[in-house]
Amino acid sequence: MKPEKDGMPPAKIRALLIENKVKQVDIAKDLGLSTGCPGRVIDRHYKSHRVQEAIAKSVKVPFEKMWGKAA
């Protein structure tokens, strides 16, 4: 599957997190961030390469496939 220009939609990212039993709050704790930060990055209200990498790594999906080339 070819990566989309804008990456995966937020609903797909959340579904992958649930499938892999990864909680957004755990990602936030690991990175020392507020508990809402990963959700805001997923919804693309904020852009944080560090959080995007952590989310992609936690569900074992390549960064470019999840977030797109513009990330």
TIMARDREN-570436 format. One record per residue: x negated, y negated, z negated of N, C-alpha, C, CB in turn; residue in three letters. Coordinates in Angstrom, 2 decimals, decimal comma. Atoms other than C-alpha are relative to their C-alpha. Glycine has a CB too. Layout:
n.xx X n.yy Y n.zz Z ca.xx X ca.yy Y ca.zz Z c.xx X c.yy Y c.zz Z cb.xx X cb.yy Y cb.zz Z kolfi ALA
...
***
This chain:
n.xx -0,84 n.yy 1,18 n.zz 0,00 ca.xx 0,00 ca.yy 0,00 ca.zz 0,00 c.xx -0,88 c.yy -1,24 c.zz 0,00 cb.xx 0,95 cb.yy 0,00 cb.zz -1,22 kolfi MET
n.xx 0,77 n.yy 1,23 n.zz -0,15 ca.xx -1,39 ca.yy -3,34 ca.zz 1,06 c.xx 0,41 c.yy -1,02 c.zz -1,07 cb.xx 0,19 cb.yy -0,58 cb.zz 1,41 kolfi LYS
n.xx -0,39 n.yy 0,98 n.zz 1,01 ca.xx -1,56 ca.yy -6,03 ca.zz -1,65 c.xx 0,77 c.yy -1,15 c.zz 0,62 cb.xx -1,24 cb.yy -0,52 cb.zz -0,72 kolfi PRO
n.xx -0,77 n.yy 1,14 n.zz -0,46 ca.xx 0,97 ca.yy -8,78 ca.zz -1,31 c.xx -0,81 c.yy -1,27 c.zz -0,22 cb.xx 1,36 cb.yy -0,09 cb.zz -0,72 kolfi GLU
n.xx 0,71 n.yy 1,26 n.zz 0,14 ca.xx -0,22 ca.yy -12,34 ca.zz -0,92 c.xx 0,11 c.yy -0,54 c.zz -1,42 cb.xx 0,55 cb.yy -1,02 cb.zz 1,00 kolfi LYS
n.xx -0,23 n.yy 0,51 n.zz 1,34 ca.xx 1,32 ca.yy -13,30 ca.zz -4,25 c.xx -0,05 c.yy 1,07 c.zz -1,06 cb.xx 1,32 cb.yy -0,70 cb.zz -0,05 kolfi ASP
n.xx 0,07 n.yy -1,08 n.zz 0,97 ca.xx 0,84 ca.yy -9,94 ca.zz -5,93 c.xx 1,36 c.yy 0,61 c.zz -0,29 cb.xx -0,62 cb.yy -0,50 cb.zz -1,28 kolfi GLY
n.xx -1,23 n.yy -0,69 n.zz 0,39 ca.xx 3,48 ca.yy -7,89 ca.zz -7,69 c.xx 0,98 c.yy -0,97 c.zz -0,66 cb.xx -0,30 cb.yy 1,17 cb.zz -0,95 kolfi MET
n.xx -0,99 n.yy 0,82 n.zz 0,72 ca.xx 6,73 ca.yy -9,40 ca.zz -8,91 c.xx -0,07 c.yy 0,30 c.zz -1,51 cb.xx 1,43 cb.yy 0,27 cb.zz 0,54 kolfi PRO
n.xx 0,06 n.yy -0,19 n.zz 1,45 ca.xx 6,97 ca.yy -9,86 ca.zz -12,70 c.xx 0,74 c.yy 1,25 c.zz -0,49 cb.xx 0,57 cb.yy -1,20 cb.zz -0,69 kolfi PRO
n.xx -0,76 n.yy -1,19 n.zz 0,43 ca.xx 9,61 ca.yy -7,10 ca.zz -13,03 c.xx -0,80 c.yy 1,28 c.zz 0,22 cb.xx 1,33 cb.yy 0,08 cb.zz 0,75 kolfi ALA
n.xx 0,82 n.yy -1,19 n.zz -0,29 ca.xx 7,24 ca.yy -4,56 ca.zz -11,43 c.xx -1,15 c.yy 0,11 c.zz -1,00 cb.xx -0,57 cb.yy -0,07 cb.zz 1,45 kolfi LYS
n.xx 1,09 n.yy -0,01 n.zz 0,98 ca.xx 4,39 ca.yy -5,58 ca.zz -13,76 c.xx 0,53 c.yy 0,48 c.zz -1,35 cb.xx -0,64 cb.yy -1,41 cb.zz -0,13 kolfi ILE
n.xx -0,59 n.yy -0,42 n.zz 1,28 ca.xx 6,66 ca.yy -5,19 ca.zz -16,79 c.xx 0,34 c.yy 1,49 c.zz 0,02 cb.xx 1,26 cb.yy -0,83 cb.zz -0,30 kolfi ARG
n.xx -0,32 n.yy -1,42 n.zz -0,13 ca.xx 7,82 ca.yy -1,79 ca.zz -15,51 c.xx -1,25 c.yy 0,86 c.zz -0,15 cb.xx 0,69 cb.yy 0,29 cb.zz 1,35 kolfi ALA
n.xx 1,26 n.yy -0,73 n.zz 0,14 ca.xx 4,20 ca.yy -0,65 ca.zz -15,21 c.xx -0,47 c.yy 0,02 c.zz -1,44 cb.xx -1,09 cb.yy -0,62 cb.zz 0,90 kolfi LEU
n.xx 0,39 n.yy 0,05 n.zz 1,41 ca.xx 3,49 ca.yy -1,80 ca.zz -18,76 c.xx 0,82 c.yy 1,01 c.zz -0,80 cb.xx 0,19 cb.yy -1,42 cb.zz -0,57 kolfi LEU
n.xx -0,86 n.yy -0,94 n.zz 0,71 ca.xx 6,47 ca.yy 0,21 ca.zz -20,03 c.xx -0,36 c.yy 1,44 c.zz 0,33 cb.xx 1,48 cb.yy -0,27 cb.zz 0,34 kolfi ILE
n.xx 0,38 n.yy -1,35 n.zz -0,42 ca.xx 5,49 ca.yy 3,29 ca.zz -18,00 c.xx -1,27 c.yy 0,47 c.zz -0,70 cb.xx -0,20 cb.yy 0,04 cb.zz 1,51 kolfi GLU
n.xx 1,29 n.yy -0,34 n.zz 0,60 ca.xx 1,99 ca.yy 3,16 ca.zz -19,48 c.xx -0,02 c.yy -0,21 c.zz -1,52 cb.xx -1,09 cb.yy -0,82 cb.zz 0,63 kolfi ASN
n.xx -0,15 n.yy 0,19 n.zz 1,44 ca.xx 3,31 ca.yy 2,47 ca.zz -23,00 c.xx -0,94 c.yy -1,08 c.zz -0,55 cb.xx -0,26 cb.yy 1,31 cb.zz -0,72 kolfi LYS
n.xx 0,83 n.yy 1,14 n.zz 0,40 ca.xx 1,42 ca.yy -0,83 ca.zz -23,19 c.xx 0,93 c.yy -1,14 c.zz -0,36 cb.xx -1,00 cb.yy -0,43 cb.zz 1,15 kolfi VAL
n.xx -0,82 n.yy 1,12 n.zz 0,44 ca.xx 2,96 ca.yy -3,66 ca.zz -25,18 c.xx -0,74 c.yy -1,31 c.zz 0,25 cb.xx 0,38 cb.yy 0,13 cb.zz -1,49 kolfi LYS
n.xx 0,60 n.yy 1,31 n.zz -0,23 ca.xx 2,36 ca.yy -7,28 ca.zz -24,29 c.xx -0,64 c.yy -0,54 c.zz -1,27 cb.xx 1,04 cb.yy -0,99 cb.zz 0,52 kolfi GLN
n.xx 0,54 n.yy 0,49 n.zz 1,27 ca.xx 1,80 ca.yy -8,03 ca.zz -27,97 c.xx -1,38 c.yy 0,62 c.zz -0,29 cb.xx 0,98 cb.yy 0,32 cb.zz -1,15 kolfi VAL
n.xx 1,31 n.yy -0,64 n.zz 0,20 ca.xx -1,09 ca.yy -5,52 ca.zz -28,05 c.xx -1,07 c.yy -0,65 c.zz 0,86 cb.xx 0,10 cb.yy 1,50 cb.zz 0,32 kolfi ASP
n.xx 0,94 n.yy 0,71 n.zz -0,88 ca.xx -2,75 ca.yy -7,24 ca.zz -25,09 c.xx -0,37 c.yy -1,33 c.zz -0,64 cb.xx 0,61 cb.yy -0,22 cb.zz 1,42 kolfi ILE
n.xx 0,24 n.yy 1,30 n.zz 0,64 ca.xx -2,35 ca.yy -10,57 ca.zz -26,88 c.xx -0,92 c.yy 0,14 c.zz -1,20 cb.xx 1,32 cb.yy -0,64 cb.zz -0,42 kolfi ALA
n.xx 0,84 n.yy -0,22 n.zz 1,19 ca.xx -3,86 ca.yy -9,21 ca.zz -30,11 c.xx -1,44 c.yy 0,32 c.zz 0,40 cb.xx 0,57 cb.yy 1,14 cb.zz -0,87 kolfi LYS
n.xx 1,34 n.yy -0,37 n.zz -0,45 ca.xx -6,81 ca.yy -7,67 ca.zz -28,25 c.xx -0,79 c.yy -1,21 c.zz 0,48 cb.xx 0,08 cb.yy 1,03 cb.zz 1,11 kolfi ASP
n.xx 0,66 n.yy 1,18 n.zz -0,55 ca.xx -7,56 ca.yy -11,03 ca.zz -26,63 c.xx 0,00 c.yy -1,18 c.zz -0,98 cb.xx 0,68 cb.yy -0,41 cb.zz 1,29 kolfi LEU
n.xx -0,05 n.yy 1,08 n.zz 0,98 ca.xx -6,86 ca.yy -13,11 ca.zz -29,74 c.xx 0,88 c.yy -1,16 c.zz 0,43 cb.xx -1,38 cb.yy -0,49 cb.zz -0,28 kolfi GLY
n.xx -0,91 n.yy 1,03 n.zz -0,52 ca.xx -3,96 ca.yy -14,99 ca.zz -28,15 c.xx 1,36 c.yy 0,08 c.zz -0,67 cb.xx 0,15 cb.yy 0,15 cb.zz 1,53 kolfi LEU
n.xx -1,36 n.yy -0,04 n.zz 0,52 ca.xx -0,40 ca.yy -15,86 ca.zz -29,09 c.xx 0,74 c.yy 1,16 c.zz 0,66 cb.xx 0,74 cb.yy -1,34 cb.zz 0,25 kolfi SER
n.xx -0,71 n.yy -1,18 n.zz -0,51 ca.xx 2,06 ca.yy -13,02 ca.zz -28,61 c.xx 0,77 c.yy -0,28 c.zz 1,28 cb.xx 0,95 cb.yy 0,51 cb.zz -1,05 kolfi THR
n.xx -0,75 n.yy 0,33 n.zz -1,20 ca.xx 3,93 ca.yy -14,87 ca.zz -25,86 c.xx -0,85 c.yy -0,25 c.zz 1,23 cb.xx 0,82 cb.yy -1,19 cb.zz -0,25 kolfi GLY
n.xx 0,89 n.yy 0,36 n.zz -1,11 ca.xx 0,90 ca.yy -15,62 ca.zz -23,71 c.xx 0,03 c.yy 0,99 c.zz 1,17 cb.xx -1,41 cb.yy -0,12 cb.zz -0,51 kolfi CYS
n.xx -0,05 n.yy -0,93 n.zz -1,14 ca.xx 0,86 ca.yy -12,39 ca.zz -21,64 c.xx 1,30 c.yy -0,11 c.zz 0,81 cb.xx -0,17 cb.yy 1,43 cb.zz -0,49 kolfi PRO
n.xx -1,27 n.yy 0,15 n.zz -0,70 ca.xx 4,55 ca.yy -12,84 ca.zz -20,81 c.xx 0,03 c.yy -1,23 c.zz 0,89 cb.xx 1,13 cb.yy -0,05 cb.zz -0,99 kolfi GLY
n.xx 0,04 n.yy 1,22 n.zz -0,80 ca.xx 3,95 ca.yy -16,37 ca.zz -19,60 c.xx -0,90 c.yy 0,16 c.zz 1,22 cb.xx -0,47 cb.yy -1,18 cb.zz -0,86 kolfi ARG
n.xx 0,89 n.yy -0,26 n.zz -1,14 ca.xx 1,09 ca.yy -15,18 ca.zz -17,41 c.xx 0,71 c.yy 0,91 c.zz 1,01 cb.xx -1,33 cb.yy 0,65 cb.zz -0,49 kolfi VAL
n.xx -0,75 n.yy -0,90 n.zz -0,88 ca.xx 3,24 ca.yy -12,35 ca.zz -16,02 c.xx 1,05 c.yy -0,78 c.zz 0,80 cb.xx 0,68 cb.yy 1,12 cb.zz -0,81 kolfi ILE
n.xx -1,02 n.yy 0,81 n.zz -0,66 ca.xx 6,00 ca.yy -14,87 ca.zz -15,22 c.xx -0,60 c.yy -1,13 c.zz 0,84 cb.xx 0,94 cb.yy -0,58 cb.zz -1,03 kolfi ASP
n.xx 0,75 n.yy 1,00 n.zz -0,76 ca.xx 3,33 ca.yy -17,12 ca.zz -13,66 c.xx 0,28 c.yy -1,45 c.zz -0,42 cb.xx 0,30 cb.yy 0,16 cb.zz 1,47 kolfi ARG
n.xx -0,11 n.yy 1,35 n.zz 0,55 ca.xx 4,06 ca.yy -20,08 ca.zz -15,92 c.xx -1,39 c.yy -0,53 c.zz -0,32 cb.xx 0,91 cb.yy -0,02 cb.zz -1,27 kolfi HIS
n.xx 1,40 n.yy 0,33 n.zz 0,26 ca.xx 0,38 ca.yy -20,01 ca.zz -16,90 c.xx -0,86 c.yy 0,89 c.zz 0,88 cb.xx -0,36 cb.yy 0,19 cb.zz -1,52 kolfi TYR
n.xx 0,94 n.yy -0,81 n.zz -0,77 ca.xx -2,65 ca.yy -18,74 ca.zz -15,03 c.xx -1,25 c.yy 0,18 c.zz -0,86 cb.xx -0,36 cb.yy -0,67 cb.zz 1,38 kolfi LYS
n.xx 1,18 n.yy -0,32 n.zz 0,79 ca.xx -5,40 ca.yy -16,99 ca.zz -16,98 c.xx -0,63 c.yy 1,26 c.zz 0,58 cb.xx 0,36 cb.yy 0,19 cb.zz -1,51 kolfi SER
n.xx 0,70 n.yy -1,13 n.zz -0,61 ca.xx -7,87 ca.yy -14,77 ca.zz -15,18 c.xx -0,27 c.yy 1,09 c.zz -1,05 cb.xx -1,31 cb.yy -0,47 cb.zz 0,65 kolfi HIS
n.xx 0,31 n.yy -0,95 n.zz 1,07 ca.xx -8,83 ca.yy -13,15 ca.zz -18,50 c.xx 1,21 c.yy 0,84 c.zz -0,37 cb.xx -0,52 cb.yy -0,75 cb.zz -1,24 kolfi ARG
n.xx -1,22 n.yy -0,73 n.zz 0,34 ca.xx -5,25 ca.yy -12,20 ca.zz -19,33 c.xx 0,43 c.yy 0,86 c.zz 1,17 cb.xx 1,14 cb.yy -0,98 cb.zz -0,40 kolfi VAL
n.xx -0,36 n.yy -0,78 n.zz -1,18 ca.xx -4,55 ca.yy -11,08 ca.zz -15,76 c.xx -0,87 c.yy 1,25 c.zz 0,10 cb.xx -0,15 cb.yy -0,86 cb.zz 1,28 kolfi GLN
n.xx 0,89 n.yy -1,17 n.zz -0,03 ca.xx -7,61 ca.yy -8,79 ca.zz -15,87 c.xx 0,39 c.yy 1,02 c.zz -1,06 cb.xx -1,46 cb.yy -0,44 cb.zz -0,22 kolfi GLU
n.xx -0,38 n.yy -0,91 n.zz 1,08 ca.xx -6,54 ca.yy -7,33 ca.zz -19,22 c.xx 1,27 c.yy 0,76 c.zz 0,32 cb.xx 0,18 cb.yy -0,77 cb.zz -1,30 kolfi ALA
n.xx -1,26 n.yy -0,66 n.zz -0,37 ca.xx -3,04 ca.yy -6,58 ca.zz -17,94 c.xx -0,25 c.yy 1,04 c.zz 1,09 cb.xx 1,04 cb.yy -1,04 cb.zz 0,48 kolfi ILE
n.xx 0,29 n.yy -0,94 n.zz -1,10 ca.xx -4,32 ca.yy -4,98 ca.zz -14,72 c.xx -0,78 c.yy 1,21 c.zz -0,50 cb.xx -0,79 cb.yy -0,71 cb.zz 1,11 kolfi ALA
n.xx 0,82 n.yy -1,09 n.zz 0,54 ca.xx -6,90 ca.yy -2,92 ca.zz -16,62 c.xx 0,84 c.yy 0,94 c.zz -0,88 cb.xx -1,19 cb.yy -0,56 cb.zz -0,81 kolfi LYS
n.xx -0,80 n.yy -0,82 n.zz 0,91 ca.xx -4,34 ca.yy -1,73 ca.zz -19,18 c.xx 0,93 c.yy 0,96 c.zz 0,73 cb.xx 0,81 cb.yy -0,90 cb.zz -0,92 kolfi SER
n.xx -0,87 n.yy -0,88 n.zz -0,77 ca.xx -2,13 ca.yy -0,23 ca.zz -16,46 c.xx -0,73 c.yy 0,69 c.zz 1,16 cb.xx 1,18 cb.yy -0,78 cb.zz 0,54 kolfi VAL
n.xx 0,88 n.yy -0,65 n.zz -0,99 ca.xx -5,05 ca.yy 0,90 ca.zz -14,27 c.xx 0,42 c.yy -0,30 c.zz 1,45 cb.xx 0,00 cb.yy 1,51 cb.zz -0,23 kolfi LYS
n.xx -0,35 n.yy 0,47 n.zz -1,34 ca.xx -4,03 ca.yy -1,14 ca.zz -11,22 c.xx -1,06 c.yy -1,01 c.zz 0,41 cb.xx 1,45 cb.yy -0,64 cb.zz 0,03 kolfi VAL
n.xx 0,99 n.yy 0,98 n.zz -0,43 ca.xx -6,58 ca.yy -3,07 ca.zz -9,14 c.xx 0,53 c.yy -1,43 c.zz -0,13 cb.xx -0,42 cb.yy 0,27 cb.zz 1,45 kolfi PRO
n.xx -0,36 n.yy 1,40 n.zz 0,23 ca.xx -6,56 ca.yy -6,80 ca.zz -9,92 c.xx 0,68 c.yy -0,61 c.zz 1,22 cb.xx -1,24 cb.yy -0,81 cb.zz -0,36 kolfi PHE
n.xx -0,54 n.yy 0,61 n.zz -1,23 ca.xx -5,92 ca.yy -7,82 ca.zz -6,29 c.xx 1,39 c.yy 0,51 c.zz 0,34 cb.xx -0,93 cb.yy 0,25 cb.zz 1,17 kolfi GLU
n.xx -1,32 n.yy -0,57 n.zz -0,30 ca.xx -2,97 ca.yy -5,46 ca.zz -5,93 c.xx 1,05 c.yy -0,60 c.zz -0,93 cb.xx -0,03 cb.yy 1,55 cb.zz -0,14 kolfi LYS
n.xx -0,96 n.yy 0,52 n.zz 0,96 ca.xx -1,34 ca.yy -6,79 ca.zz -9,08 c.xx 0,24 c.yy -1,50 c.zz 0,15 cb.xx -0,47 cb.yy 0,31 cb.zz -1,40 kolfi MET
n.xx -0,11 n.yy 1,46 n.zz 0,03 ca.xx -2,05 ca.yy -10,51 ca.zz -8,79 c.xx -0,15 c.yy -0,66 c.zz 1,36 cb.xx -1,03 cb.yy -0,56 cb.zz -0,93 kolfi TRP
n.xx 0,17 n.yy 0,58 n.zz -1,33 ca.xx -2,78 ca.yy -11,03 ca.zz -5,09 c.xx -1,39 c.yy -0,61 c.zz 0,17 cb.xx 1,07 cb.yy -1,05 cb.zz 0,25 kolfi GLY
n.xx 1,33 n.yy 0,53 n.zz -0,31 ca.xx -5,79 ca.yy -12,58 ca.zz -3,41 c.xx -0,20 c.yy -1,41 c.zz -0,54 cb.xx -0,23 cb.yy 0,00 cb.zz 1,48 kolfi LYS
n.xx 0,11 n.yy 1,38 n.zz 0,45 ca.xx -5,01 ca.yy -16,11 ca.zz -4,57 c.xx -0,26 c.yy -0,12 c.zz -1,49 cb.xx 1,25 cb.yy -0,75 cb.zz 0,34 kolfi ALA
n.xx 0,14 n.yy 0,02 n.zz 1,46 ca.xx -5,37 ca.yy -15,14 ca.zz -8,22 c.xx -1,38 c.yy -0,41 c.zz -0,45 cb.xx 0,32 cb.yy 1,33 cb.zz -0,57 kolfi ALA
***
